[in-house]
Structures are given as structure tokens and as C-alpha cells.
Amino acid sequence: MKLRTLGLALVGALAFASVTAPARAEVMDMAAVTCNDLISGSADDAGIIIIWMHGYFSGKTDDTKIDMKALEKDAERIGKYCGEHKNVTVLTAIKDVANQ
């Protein structure tokens, strides 16, 4: 999946996830989600993971805003990083991307 397409899919998934996603009984340990899980899963699942991560890190800094363009750019950067580092966790990927 192209990075631009992944970024757009993530933003689209954010907008429609709560409306279109069926209820799931799955429980995910977000600390264990790898880059491979992110890029090999569905666009909807990737969107949910990225949005959860955004909220997680925003909560740590008391940031209550969401900048959709910045989120799309970050999703593209994370997608590129994850394509090159499939075995690291998404949490690690986000931290590494933030420090670049």
C-alpha cells in the first residue's frame, strides 16, 4: 500500500470507524502491536491503531486538539518507518518518528 494511500485510509478510518465498524470482542495489547501488524492489517484497523496512539500521546501532554493534516503526515511517516522496521512495536515507531 502506498504511504499516501495509507495516510488517507487512516484519516478516513478515523472519520468512519465508529459508524461503520462492527462490534468486536477482540482485546489488543497496544504495547505489543508491531509495525508488521499495522501494515499487514486492514486500513480500518490501522486507522484505529493510529488514532488510539494519537490519543495516548496527546493524553500524556494534555493536548486536546486534533490536527487532521498533521495526523495524516504523521501516519505517512509512521507507515514509512514501519515499512522499514517491521519487527518494532508501533509505540517504538511513533517515539522514533517523533525524535527525527
C-alpha positions as CSV (number, residue, x, y, z in Angstrom):
1,M,0.0,0.0,0.0
2,K,1.4,3.4,-0.9
3,L,2.2,5.6,2.0
4,R,-0.1,8.4,0.8
5,T,-2.9,5.9,0.4
6,L,-2.2,4.5,3.9
7,G,-2.3,8.0,5.3
8,L,-5.6,8.8,3.6
9,A,-7.0,5.5,4.6
10,L,-6.0,6.1,8.2
11,V,-7.7,9.5,8.2
12,G,-10.8,8.0,6.5
13,A,-10.9,5.2,9.0
14,L,-10.9,7.8,11.8
15,A,-13.9,9.6,10.4
16,F,-15.9,6.4,9.9
17,A,-14.6,3.8,12.3
18,S,-17.3,4.4,15.0
19,V,-20.1,4.4,12.4
20,T,-19.1,1.5,10.1
21,A,-17.0,-0.9,12.2
22,P,-18.9,-3.9,13.6
23,A,-18.6,-4.5,17.3
24,R,-15.5,-6.7,18.1
25,A,-14.8,-8.9,21.0
26,E,-11.0,-8.6,20.4
27,V,-8.7,-7.1,23.0
28,M,-5.4,-5.7,21.8
29,D,-2.4,-5.0,23.9
30,M,-1.3,-1.8,22.2
31,A,2.2,-2.1,23.7
32,A,2.6,-5.4,21.7
33,V,1.3,-4.2,18.3
34,T,4.1,-4.4,15.8
35,C,4.7,-2.4,12.7
36,N,4.1,-5.6,10.7
37,D,0.7,-5.9,12.4
38,L,-0.1,-2.3,11.4
39,I,0.9,-2.5,7.8
40,S,-0.4,-6.0,7.1
41,G,-3.8,-5.4,8.7
42,S,-6.8,-3.7,7.2
43,A,-6.9,0.1,6.6
44,D,-9.7,0.3,9.2
45,D,-7.6,-1.5,11.9
46,A,-4.6,0.6,11.0
47,G,-6.7,3.8,11.4
48,I,-8.0,2.7,14.8
49,I,-4.5,1.9,15.9
50,I,-3.1,5.2,14.8
51,I,-5.9,7.2,16.3
52,W,-5.5,5.3,19.6
53,M,-1.8,6.1,19.6
54,H,-2.5,9.7,18.8
55,G,-4.9,9.9,21.8
56,Y,-2.4,8.1,24.0
57,F,0.4,10.5,23.3
58,S,-1.9,13.5,23.4
59,G,-3.1,12.4,26.8
60,K,0.5,12.4,28.1
61,T,0.9,16.0,27.1
62,D,-2.7,17.2,27.9
63,D,-3.2,18.2,24.3
64,T,-6.9,18.2,23.5
65,K,-6.6,19.2,19.8
66,I,-6.5,17.0,16.7
67,D,-4.9,18.4,13.6
68,M,-6.1,16.2,10.7
69,K,-3.4,17.4,8.3
70,A,-0.7,16.7,10.9
71,L,-2.2,13.4,11.7
72,E,-2.1,12.4,8.0
73,K,1.5,13.4,7.8
74,D,2.4,11.5,10.9
75,A,0.5,8.4,9.6
76,E,2.5,8.6,6.4
77,R,5.8,8.9,8.4
78,I,4.9,6.0,10.7
79,G,3.8,3.9,7.7
80,K,7.2,4.6,6.0
81,Y,9.1,3.8,9.2
82,C,7.1,0.7,9.8
83,G,7.7,-0.5,6.2
84,E,11.5,-0.4,7.1
85,H,11.2,-1.7,10.6
86,K,8.5,-4.4,10.7
87,N,9.5,-6.0,13.9
88,V,9.4,-3.0,16.2
89,T,6.3,-2.1,18.1
90,V,4.1,0.8,16.9
91,L,4.8,2.6,20.2
92,T,8.5,2.5,19.5
93,A,7.9,3.6,15.9
94,I,5.9,6.6,17.0
95,K,8.6,7.6,19.5
96,D,11.4,7.2,16.9
97,V,9.5,9.1,14.3
98,A,8.8,11.9,16.8
99,N,12.5,12.2,17.5
100,Q,13.5,12.5,13.8
